Amino acid sequence: MYEAFYQLQEKPFSILPDPDLIYWGKMHSMAFTMLEFGVMNNAGFTVITGEIGSGKTTLVRHLLKKVSP
């Protein structure tokens, strides 16, 4: 229904985190920067917290996609 009306390429709503569809709000950008900093500087661990559904897993998946093995 939504795909045809809005001419979308894929389904707009999913329960699974999708790193290609991130809302880059101020807090999301800051959390991602901290995650990236932790990985790039070999930090022992980095913690981000937030409510269920706030995008934590999506940010981690985006980071894993961005960082080379």
TORBAVO-408219 format. One record per atom (N, C-alpha, C, O): residue number from 1; residue in one letter; atom name; x, y, z. Coordinates in Angstrom, 3 decimals, always signed. Atoms other than C-alpha are relative to their C-alpha. Example, Ala and Ser with C-alpha at 12.3 -4.5 7.8 and 13.67 -1.06 7.14 Angstrom:
2
R/seq/type/atom/X/Y/Z
R/1/A/N/+0.890/-1.190/+0.000
R/1/A/CA/+12.300/-4.500/+7.800
R/1/A/C/+0.900/+1.200/+0.000
R/1/A/O/+1.936/+1.181/+0.665
R/2/S/N/-0.820/-1.190/-0.060
R/2/S/CA/+13.670/-1.060/+7.140
R/2/S/C/-0.770/+1.090/+0.730
R/2/S/O/-0.261/+2.198/+0.899
This chain:
69
R/seq/type/atom/X/Y/Z
R/1/M/N/+0.821/-1.186/+0.000
R/1/M/CA/+0.000/+0.000/+0.000
R/1/M/C/+0.871/+1.259/+0.000
R/1/M/O/+0.698/+2.130/-0.852
R/2/Y/N/-0.838/-1.184/-0.095
R/2/Y/CA/+2.653/+2.542/+1.056
R/2/Y/C/+0.970/+0.098/-1.170
R/2/Y/O/+1.257/+1.191/-1.657
R/3/E/N/-0.982/-0.002/+1.075
R/3/E/CA/+5.110/+1.493/-1.638
R/3/E/C/-0.572/+0.623/-1.271
R/3/E/O/+0.079/+1.453/-1.907
R/4/A/N/+0.624/-0.511/+1.219
R/4/A/CA/+2.706/+2.228/-4.494
R/4/A/C/-0.353/+1.482/+0.127
R/4/A/O/-0.086/+2.265/-0.784
R/5/F/N/+0.451/-1.383/-0.166
R/5/F/CA/+1.307/+5.474/-3.080
R/5/F/C/+1.169/+0.983/+0.030
R/5/F/O/+1.120/+2.026/-0.622
R/6/Y/N/-1.142/-0.906/-0.138
R/6/Y/CA/+4.674/+7.032/-2.153
R/6/Y/C/+1.142/-0.337/-0.960
R/6/Y/O/+2.195/+0.298/-0.916
R/7/Q/N/-0.998/+0.437/+0.980
R/7/Q/CA/+6.613/+5.273/-4.950
R/7/Q/C/+1.322/-0.360/+0.676
R/7/Q/O/+2.389/+0.096/+0.264
R/8/L/N/-1.177/+0.431/-0.746
R/8/L/CA/+9.022/+3.660/-2.486
R/8/L/C/+0.604/-1.237/-0.642
R/8/L/O/-0.096/-2.000/-1.309
R/9/Q/N/-0.702/+1.143/+0.556
R/9/Q/CA/+11.618/+1.080/-3.487
R/9/Q/C/-0.134/-1.242/+0.880
R/9/Q/O/-0.044/-2.364/+0.382
R/10/E/N/+0.139/+1.126/-0.917
R/10/E/CA/+11.133/-1.098/-0.399
R/10/E/C/-0.999/+0.345/+1.084
R/10/E/O/-1.458/+1.484/+1.170
R/11/K/N/+0.991/-0.213/-1.050
R/11/K/CA/+8.802/-1.524/+2.570
R/11/K/C/+0.514/+1.024/+1.015
R/11/K/O/+1.658/+0.924/+1.459
R/12/P/N/-0.450/-1.069/-0.882
R/12/P/CA/+8.940/+1.552/+4.840
R/12/P/C/+0.037/-0.359/+1.481
R/12/P/O/+0.730/+0.310/+2.247
R/13/F/N/+0.070/+0.318/-1.421
R/13/F/CA/+8.191/-0.150/+8.166
R/13/F/C/+0.462/-1.430/+0.227
R/13/F/O/-0.038/-2.363/-0.401
R/14/S/N/-0.505/+1.328/-0.320
R/14/S/CA/+10.107/-3.069/+9.604
R/14/S/C/+0.377/-0.035/+1.468
R/14/S/O/+0.743/+0.989/+2.047
R/15/I/N/-0.374/+0.146/-1.401
R/15/I/CA/+10.772/-4.404/+13.062
R/15/I/C/+1.515/-0.159/+0.140
R/15/I/O/+2.060/+0.031/+1.227
R/16/L/N/-1.445/+0.198/-0.034
R/16/L/CA/+14.415/-5.109/+12.137
R/16/L/C/+0.742/+1.318/-0.203
R/16/L/O/+0.315/+2.142/-1.013
R/17/P/N/-0.795/-1.220/+0.193
R/17/P/CA/+17.045/-2.357/+12.453
R/17/P/C/+0.601/+0.036/-1.401
R/17/P/O/+1.160/-0.961/-1.859
R/18/D/N/-0.544/-0.154/+1.349
R/18/D/CA/+18.082/-1.049/+9.030
R/18/D/C/+1.005/+1.148/-0.006
R/18/D/O/+0.604/+2.307/+0.093
R/19/P/N/-1.008/-1.055/-0.043
R/19/P/CA/+21.396/+0.860/+8.953
R/19/P/C/-0.047/+0.958/-1.189
R/19/P/O/+0.609/+1.999/-1.164
R/20/D/N/+0.123/-0.913/+1.136
R/20/D/CA/+20.464/+2.398/+5.595
R/20/D/C/-1.048/+1.083/+0.244
R/20/D/O/-1.111/+2.067/-0.492
R/21/L/N/+1.064/-0.963/-0.304
R/21/L/CA/+17.540/+4.263/+7.164
R/21/L/C/+0.169/+0.517/+1.426
R/21/L/O/-0.467/+0.022/+2.357
R/22/I/N/-0.273/-0.560/-1.328
R/22/I/CA/+18.827/+6.320/+10.072
R/22/I/C/-0.480/+1.441/+0.053
R/22/I/O/-0.246/+2.226/-0.865
R/23/Y/N/+0.349/-1.396/-0.259
R/23/Y/CA/+17.327/+9.484/+11.469
R/23/Y/C/+1.196/+0.620/+0.723
R/23/Y/O/+1.499/+0.239/+1.854
R/24/W/N/-1.208/-0.604/-0.580
R/24/W/CA/+20.406/+11.652/+12.134
R/24/W/C/-0.356/+1.242/+0.814
R/24/W/O/-0.027/+2.366/+0.434
R/25/G/N/+0.256/-1.087/-0.933
R/25/G/CA/+19.125/+13.760/+14.992
R/25/G/C/+1.288/+0.361/+0.736
R/25/G/O/+2.308/-0.310/+0.575
R/26/K/N/-1.186/-0.472/-0.730
R/26/K/CA/+21.551/+15.635/+17.251
R/26/K/C/+0.571/-1.099/+0.908
R/26/K/O/+1.781/-1.328/+0.920
R/27/M/N/-0.471/+1.031/-0.931
R/27/M/CA/+21.735/+12.839/+19.837
R/27/M/C/+0.498/-1.246/-0.735
R/27/M/O/+1.447/-1.893/-0.293
R/28/H/N/-0.448/+1.147/+0.785
R/28/H/CA/+22.039/+10.112/+17.192
R/28/H/C/+1.392/+0.266/-0.579
R/28/H/O/+2.260/-0.608/-0.561
R/29/S/N/-1.311/-0.365/+0.558
R/29/S/CA/+24.939/+11.944/+15.549
R/29/S/C/+1.079/-0.048/+1.072
R/29/S/O/+2.180/-0.544/+0.834
R/30/M/N/-0.972/-0.006/-1.090
R/30/M/CA/+26.673/+12.416/+18.882
R/30/M/C/+0.306/-1.433/+0.463
R/30/M/O/+1.467/-1.767/+0.700
R/31/A/N/-0.213/+1.386/-0.412
R/31/A/CA/+26.182/+8.766/+19.884
R/31/A/C/+0.842/-0.742/-1.025
R/31/A/O/+1.728/-1.512/-0.653
R/32/F/N/-0.781/+0.665/+1.037
R/32/F/CA/+27.544/+7.578/+16.539
R/32/F/C/+1.452/+0.468/+0.025
R/32/F/O/+2.368/-0.335/-0.148
R/33/T/N/-1.357/-0.537/-0.090
R/33/T/CA/+30.560/+9.865/+16.867
R/33/T/C/+0.757/-0.637/+1.151
R/33/T/O/+1.937/-0.962/+1.019
R/34/M/N/-0.643/+0.630/-1.147
R/34/M/CA/+31.286/+8.418/+20.291
R/34/M/C/+0.322/-1.473/-0.274
R/34/M/O/+1.389/-1.957/+0.105
R/35/L/N/-0.248/+1.398/+0.364
R/35/L/CA/+30.942/+4.842/+18.998
R/35/L/C/+1.191/-0.103/-0.957
R/35/L/O/+2.077/-0.940/-0.783
R/36/E/N/-1.075/+0.000/+0.992
R/36/E/CA/+33.207/+5.590/+16.057
R/36/E/C/+1.342/+0.340/+0.653
R/36/E/O/+2.360/-0.281/+0.348
R/37/F/N/-1.217/-0.385/-0.715
R/37/F/CA/+35.763/+7.288/+18.310
R/37/F/C/+0.531/-1.173/+0.822
R/37/F/O/+1.734/-1.434/+0.836
R/38/G/N/-0.404/+1.145/-0.812
R/38/G/CA/+35.799/+4.269/+20.625
R/38/G/C/+0.638/-1.099/-0.821
R/38/G/O/+1.636/-1.690/-0.407
R/39/V/N/-0.544/+1.046/+0.868
R/39/V/CA/+36.412/+1.843/+17.771
R/39/V/C/+1.336/+0.426/-0.605
R/39/V/O/+2.291/-0.351/-0.613
R/40/M/N/-1.216/-0.473/+0.674
R/40/M/CA/+39.030/+3.946/+15.998
R/40/M/C/+1.175/+0.164/+0.964
R/40/M/O/+2.330/+0.090/+0.545
R/41/N/N/-1.064/-0.205/-0.981
R/41/N/CA/+40.990/+4.532/+19.210
R/41/N/C/+0.195/-1.200/+0.919
R/41/N/O/+0.816/-1.087/+1.976
R/42/N/N/-0.156/+1.237/-0.759
R/42/N/CA/+40.805/+0.942/+20.478
R/42/N/C/-0.389/+0.133/+1.471
R/42/N/O/+0.302/-0.374/+2.354
R/43/A/N/+0.495/-0.127/-1.373
R/43/A/CA/+38.817/+1.885/+23.571
R/43/A/C/-0.417/-1.385/+0.499
R/43/A/O/-0.864/-2.224/-0.283
R/44/G/N/+0.377/+1.294/-0.569
R/44/G/CA/+38.169/-1.019/+25.903
R/44/G/C/-1.464/-0.311/-0.224
R/44/G/O/-1.814/-1.424/-0.616
R/45/F/N/+1.426/+0.148/+0.286
R/45/F/CA/+34.426/-0.504/+25.638
R/45/F/C/-0.623/+1.384/-0.096
R/45/F/O/-0.100/+2.354/+0.452
R/46/T/N/+0.757/-1.234/+0.156
R/46/T/CA/+31.941/+2.192/+24.695
R/46/T/C/-1.459/-0.336/+0.261
R/46/T/O/-1.955/-1.359/-0.211
R/47/V/N/+1.385/+0.271/-0.376
R/47/V/CA/+28.416/+2.426/+26.070
R/47/V/C/-0.895/+1.112/-0.524
R/47/V/O/-0.605/+2.295/-0.344
R/48/I/N/+1.067/-0.956/+0.299
R/48/I/CA/+25.358/+4.099/+24.596
R/48/I/C/-1.273/-0.579/+0.596
R/48/I/O/-1.490/-1.790/+0.566
R/49/T/N/+1.247/+0.440/-0.616
R/49/T/CA/+22.015/+3.939/+26.341
R/49/T/C/-1.161/+0.761/-0.607
R/49/T/O/-0.983/+1.829/-1.192
R/50/G/N/+1.193/-0.664/+0.500
R/50/G/CA/+18.480/+4.807/+25.379
R/50/G/C/-1.205/-0.895/+0.133
R/50/G/O/-1.087/-2.078/+0.455
R/51/E/N/+1.257/+0.733/-0.069
R/51/E/CA/+14.875/+3.743/+25.334
R/51/E/C/-0.059/-1.069/-1.086
R/51/E/O/+0.680/-1.015/-2.069
R/52/I/N/+0.241/+1.022/+1.013
R/52/I/CA/+13.701/+0.698/+23.426
R/52/I/C/-0.477/+0.686/-1.271
R/52/I/O/-1.386/+1.516/-1.237
R/53/G/N/+0.399/-0.567/+1.284
R/53/G/CA/+13.441/+1.599/+19.756
R/53/G/C/+0.612/+1.345/-0.321
R/53/G/O/+0.200/+1.995/-1.282
R/54/S/N/-0.588/-1.322/+0.242
R/54/S/CA/+15.619/+4.700/+19.978
R/54/S/C/+1.106/-0.018/-1.048
R/54/S/O/+1.561/+1.047/-1.467
R/55/G/N/-0.968/+0.055/+1.093
R/55/G/CA/+18.144/+3.441/+17.397
R/55/G/C/+1.381/-0.490/+0.372
R/55/G/O/+2.305/-0.363/-0.432
R/56/K/N/-1.334/+0.460/-0.438
R/56/K/CA/+21.036/+1.938/+19.387
R/56/K/C/+0.547/-1.089/-0.915
R/56/K/O/+1.683/-0.996/-1.382
R/57/T/N/-0.443/+1.107/+0.844
R/57/T/CA/+21.239/-1.272/+17.373
R/57/T/C/+0.241/+0.461/-1.430
R/57/T/O/+1.183/+0.010/-2.082
R/58/T/N/-0.168/-0.520/+1.356
R/58/T/CA/+20.806/+0.600/+14.104
R/58/T/C/+1.322/+0.752/-0.125
R/58/T/O/+2.011/+0.624/-1.137
R/59/L/N/-1.281/-0.715/+0.032
R/59/L/CA/+23.770/+2.849/+14.964
R/59/L/C/+1.175/-0.970/+0.003
R/59/L/O/+2.150/-0.764/-0.720
R/60/V/N/-1.083/+0.985/-0.048
R/60/V/CA/+25.945/-0.154/+15.816
R/60/V/C/+0.121/-0.715/-1.344
R/60/V/O/+1.228/-0.933/-1.836
R/61/R/N/-0.047/+0.661/+1.310
R/61/R/CA/+24.986/-1.890/+12.574
R/61/R/C/+0.556/+0.924/-1.074
R/61/R/O/+1.268/+0.473/-1.972
R/62/H/N/-0.554/-0.968/+0.950
R/62/H/CA/+25.779/+1.294/+10.633
R/62/H/C/+1.511/+0.109/+0.187
R/62/H/O/+2.254/+0.186/-0.792
R/63/L/N/-1.433/-0.061/-0.291
R/63/L/CA/+29.169/+1.472/+12.333
R/63/L/C/+0.707/-1.242/-0.550
R/63/L/O/+1.768/-1.128/-1.164
R/64/L/N/-0.604/+1.244/+0.492
R/64/L/CA/+29.908/-2.181/+11.503
R/64/L/C/+0.063/-0.025/-1.518
R/64/L/O/+0.997/-0.584/-2.094
R/65/K/N/+0.018/-0.080/+1.460
R/65/K/CA/+28.971/-1.528/+7.881
R/65/K/C/+1.084/+0.954/-0.519
R/65/K/O/+1.673/+0.735/-1.577
R/66/K/N/-0.928/-1.052/+0.411
R/66/K/CA/+31.228/+1.539/+7.723
R/66/K/C/+1.463/-0.380/+0.235
R/66/K/O/+2.328/-0.031/-0.569
R/67/V/N/-1.365/+0.337/-0.381
R/67/V/CA/+34.337/+0.120/+9.421
R/67/V/C/+0.471/-1.208/-0.804
R/67/V/O/-0.270/-2.179/-0.956
R/68/S/N/-0.535/+1.130/+0.753
R/68/S/CA/+36.547/-2.164/+7.358
R/68/S/C/+0.417/-1.113/+0.951
R/68/S/O/+0.804/-0.839/+2.087
R/69/P/N/-0.360/+1.135/-0.877
R/69/P/CA/+37.251/-5.653/+8.743
R/69/P/C/+1.456/+0.068/+0.387
R/69/P/O/+1.941/-0.796/+1.118
